[in-house]
Amino acid sequence: MVQQIVDEHGILTNVILAPQMPGMPPGTPMTGGPNNAPHYYNPYSSHFPTPHPQYQPHHHGHHGAASHMHPSVTGHPHMHGTPPPHTCNSLAPPVHAAGPSPPINSVEERNRQRSWHGKSKSRKPEEGYYYRAPPRRNKSNKSTNSAVTISVNGDVHHQNNMATNTTISSTENGAEQEEERKMLQQPMSILHESKFTEEILKQIVPQCQVKEVESRSASIDLTPPDCGENEYDFIFELLLSEKGRESKYKLVYTGVSRVINLKDLKPACEYFLRACTKIEDFKGNLSEPISFKTLPCEPDPPQHPRLSSKSKTGLVLKWNAACENGSKISTYSLEYDQGLNNGQFVEVYNGLLKQARIQQLQAGTKYTFRLAAINNNGKSRFSEPVSFHTSGCAPSQPEHPKLDKAFINSLVLSWVKRTNDETFVLQMEDESTGYGFRITYNGPNTTYQVVELRRNTEYKFRLAAKNDEGQSKWSDIVSYCTLPEPPLPPGKLQVKGKIHAFYFKITWALNFRSPKDDGGSNISSYHVEIDDGSGFHNIYKGLDTECTCDGLTPGNTYKVQVGCSGPGGKSEFSEICIVTTTPVVPGHCQAPKLQGKPKAKSLNLRWGTPANDGGSAVTDYIVQMVSPDNTTREVYKGRDTECVVAGLLPGRPYLFQVRCANKIGAGPWSESLEVVSGPGVPDAPKLPTATCKSPHCIQVNWEKPVNNGATITDYRLEWQHKEDADFTQLHVGPQRKFEAKNLAPATKYSFRVLAINSAGPSPYSPVCQCQTTPSSPAAVVHYRVHSTATDILLKWEEPHSNGSEIIAYNIDIGDKSLINISSASEYRISNLLPDTAYRIRIQAVNVIGPGAFSTPIKVVTKSLPPPPPSLECVSIAHNSLKLKWGDGRNPDLINYQLELGKDDKNFQLVYSGSAHVHKVGKLSELTSYDFRILAINEAGCGEYSNIYKFSTTKAPPPPLKAPKVSEITINSCMVEWQGCKQMGVDSVIYQLQILCIGKGEHEYKSVYRGPETSFSVQNLSSRCDYQMRVGAIRICSDGLPDVTGAFSPGMPFTTLSPEPVRAVESRPPTVMKAPKFIFFLFTLLLLSSHFFFSNFHLFFSPPPPASLHPLLCFTYNDAPLSPSLCPRCKL
């Protein structure tokens, strides 16, 4: 039924309401809880109508038990999803809360519902907001998501393509209910699939088995339940309790492993185990508790013994009992080191008492003891060693304390500790107080720092030693003095008298005692430091309170500070006093220097600042010039340190002087600088003459030009070897001719020249040209070489012809005569020896003659291909052959090709590489194969080897599955296994072996050998653990030895006890049997109501697992229940 609701926000929502469950007919037994209230199942309450305000909001996920099962836990009525578990005596379907659908309160829920209604026709099943059953795995390990559903409230759902129909009486709204059922059938199937998975998981309980129990560990095997044809990915949870079967259990493991090792257990302690399985968020029921008890072991290490009493010759020791670990302690072992302190222990007591008296010991000696406990399982580890002293005499008079270090307010004293000294008493006397000696320290240490003393004061000390027997005499009295403090800084510095240009006088004790505090001792010296800008340095040290600072620079500022020293150290420096000396006129300037070369009518002068400016900044520089006629003229006055003097005559000598001035006045003249004005540059030379003397040499000559007042010192010759190139310098020197050598033949060259004197270079001369004659070719430079074992291929580029065309080439290969070829640029030299070095040169020839040989080329011919190795078979199987060749070493990096012969007498490649072994697989059994091999190196492929023949063996039978053990009795059982097919003409027999685990055997014994696939094993021991395995044997019909296959996994089982009980199969887990009167009542209940049984039968559709079959198909007076009533037998 669809209902439209408009909320307070004006949003229209379509709500689908499930139909009410019809009333139950009279006389029908109630299927609900204790109150027998009618209920109905609504799987869509989480997605359409939201919970009513009286309920808590419902979320997806795994739900716990219902509130009627756990009164102490406050639960909420279950609306949908996983139904709550039921009581132990009720096999009814799940009970769900009844009532109308609550209204929608969540805006997000309303929006999701509108989106769902709008897309319900096109949405895929997996896109819904519903639970889905976990994926199952079939035998091929492929996931399957087929729907698993059950029947609830009359709806018909499918499982494994089988349908079960339930008749329901409904006369109202039939067509409407059918329409709603079809629309909601797919989401309901998903929810029913999730509920069915959880119900089935609750019935699957793993089986725990305890193995290899030790004192502090145990091994647990978890046997997964039998799920029939379905296989699940189970997660196991193991819980442990050590306080009882019904006490609280602690989770100790979660995972997929089936073998769990428990560590750190308590010896001789009983533990209880329970386990369950999980699939994703679904968890099964816990197994019944099983118990095991750890083995006893040796005791824990006891605590070390304690001293009860002592004397000079004996000690009485006591100790507490150690942890027994499951076996009573039989004796204690006490050892001691005999007072030698060498780590060697000897037993001094052995008994059950927890105390011991040790006699005949030496007085005043240290003894070390250790204790161990012993029981039937062994001896514990020893306790921690502990030392005790026997009684002795009082200590003798000690030596006086010694001074380690003295401070201003403390003294550090030390003394020597002797064998019988335990504690010490240090006393000090301060004569200024008049109290005498008083204790300053009492303890076992051998050093002590006496604090809170006065500076530069003498104190007296004495020392006494103590032990348990008394106190020694006081040591000799010794006196030690504390250190004095450094004095305070002296008073403020003051200038005494007038400040001069080169000195001044200072003092620091005019009107008071300086310093005010001398640190408790007299001042030993004063030290004065001065800073002239490069840092402070000492200029005075003595007892006077004034000092003269001399050797100073006029007009400079100085910083002066003073400090004092005493026995306590140096004081801080006083405040800095700043003094500036009076300035004077500047000192001598350096002689002026010529800046650059003097020109014919002007020159540049530069000078430096004076070394001493007199203590005042320089205001002007004055330059004076003396002419050749001894006239004086001031040529410059200003602040710059350079000037230009113009108006000179060429080639004339001049004298220059400079001086500087400050605010005090002008200083003295500097030394004179004599300068001669510069000459003019020479004229341009005339046209030079060039003469060709050979193809590689040209001689150039030129005439001397006018020098213009200065001697010509050099000529610069420049040339041009290409028309579009720039002129470059060829020669510089005083000669007027030059030979240009190493020129290119048949090339035109251009030349020009200029003259140079002290005034500079002249203009260039006109350009002359000259061409060299042709010559023999140049040497071959660019070439390539390719070699084989007997040939060498040469390729080269044609060299420069030097003006004449190349007509031939000569090739020199060493001992043989020259090889003359035409003008081709490549040549192959044949018929050479392999692995041989050759020295090759190439020479070009033209009409002029042969050119120079090229650089020698060293070429080594390659080696011949290697011979094939011998081939051997090192491992033979029924489907593979492992071949080996060579000795395992490959220094020459040889590759190998292994080939396999085919039926058409051709060969196919099966391996190529540098290895010496290869396994050829995918072969047929008992078949002969042909192989050949060849070796390959840089020279090429070698020859094939001879053909080798190797044969495979027969294949063993396939391994069998674990046998099935049934009909287990006290001393016999029936073993069955699945046989294998006959292997060709060879027959197959089976060998059955048994291992008795209960008797501690480790080797299997054969009990049957033959062609049958079942065997009855007799003469077994009752209530004993066994393990069966089976293997197949191939009987060769051609006379070859039989081939034995691998054995199957072992199948464990346990024979029954002598008690008269029915034989059960070994694989299903043990199920607790209910009393017969409960079975009788339960049978009457099933026979009384066909309706109740039909609902019960539908609950287990498909059939329940085999583990629940003993509870459903029980017997009464050894008569089985009718198959029509058992859902498993019926189906």
VENVENTA-V564200 format. One record per run of one state. SS is the DSSP state (a for helix, b for strand, c for the rest). FROM is the first residue (numbers start at 1). LEN is the number of residues. If there is no record, write none. Layout:
# VENVENTA-V564200
<<SS;FROM;LEN> <SS;FROM;LEN>>
This chain:
# VENVENTA-V564200
<<c;1;1> <b;2;5> <c;7;5> <b;12;5> <c;17;90> <a;107;12> <c;119;6> <a;125;3> <c;128;8> <b;136;2> <c;138;5> <b;143;2> <c;145;3> <b;148;1> <c;149;9> <b;158;2> <c;160;2> <b;162;2> <c;164;10> <a;174;29> <c;203;4> <b;207;5> <c;212;6> <b;218;6> <c;224;7> <b;231;1> <c;232;3> <b;235;7> <c;242;8> <b;250;6> <c;256;3> <b;259;4> <c;263;7> <b;270;10> <c;280;2> <b;282;2> <c;284;6> <b;290;4> <c;294;12> <b;306;5> <c;311;4> <b;315;4> <c;319;10> <b;329;8> <c;337;9> <b;346;6> <c;352;3> <b;355;4> <c;359;7> <b;366;10> <c;376;2> <b;378;2> <c;380;6> <b;386;4> <c;390;12> <b;402;5> <c;407;4> <b;411;4> <c;415;8> <b;423;7> <c;430;7> <b;437;7> <c;444;3> <b;447;4> <c;451;7> <b;458;10> <c;468;2> <b;470;2> <c;472;6> <b;478;4> <c;482;12> <b;494;3> <c;497;7> <b;504;4> <c;508;15> <b;523;9> <c;532;4> <b;536;7> <c;543;3> <b;546;4> <c;550;7> <b;557;10> <c;567;2> <b;569;2> <c;571;6> <b;577;4> <c;581;12> <b;593;3> <c;596;6> <b;602;5> <c;607;13> <b;620;7> <c;627;5> <b;632;7> <c;639;3> <b;642;5> <c;647;6> <b;653;9> <c;662;4> <b;666;1> <c;667;6> <b;673;4> <c;677;12> <b;689;6> <c;695;2> <b;697;5> <c;702;12> <b;714;7> <c;721;7> <b;728;6> <c;734;3> <b;737;4> <c;741;7> <b;748;10> <c;758;2> <b;760;2> <c;762;6> <b;768;4> <c;772;11> <b;783;5> <c;788;4> <b;792;5> <c;797;9> <b;806;7> <c;813;6> <b;819;3> <c;822;4> <b;826;4> <c;830;7> <b;837;10> <c;847;3> <b;850;1> <c;851;6> <b;857;4> <c;861;10> <b;871;6> <c;877;4> <b;881;5> <c;886;9> <b;895;7> <c;902;5> <b;907;7> <c;914;3> <b;917;4> <c;921;7> <b;928;10> <c;938;2> <b;940;2> <c;942;6> <b;948;4> <c;952;12> <b;964;3> <c;967;6> <b;973;4> <c;977;6> <b;983;1> <c;984;2> <b;986;11> <c;997;8> <b;1005;6> <c;1011;3> <b;1014;4> <c;1018;7> <b;1025;11> <c;1036;7> <b;1043;2> <c;1045;6> <b;1051;4> <c;1055;21> <a;1076;13> <c;1089;1> <a;1090;10> <c;1100;6> <a;1106;7> <c;1113;2> <b;1115;2> <c;1117;2> <b;1119;2> <c;1121;6> <a;1127;4> <c;1131;1>>
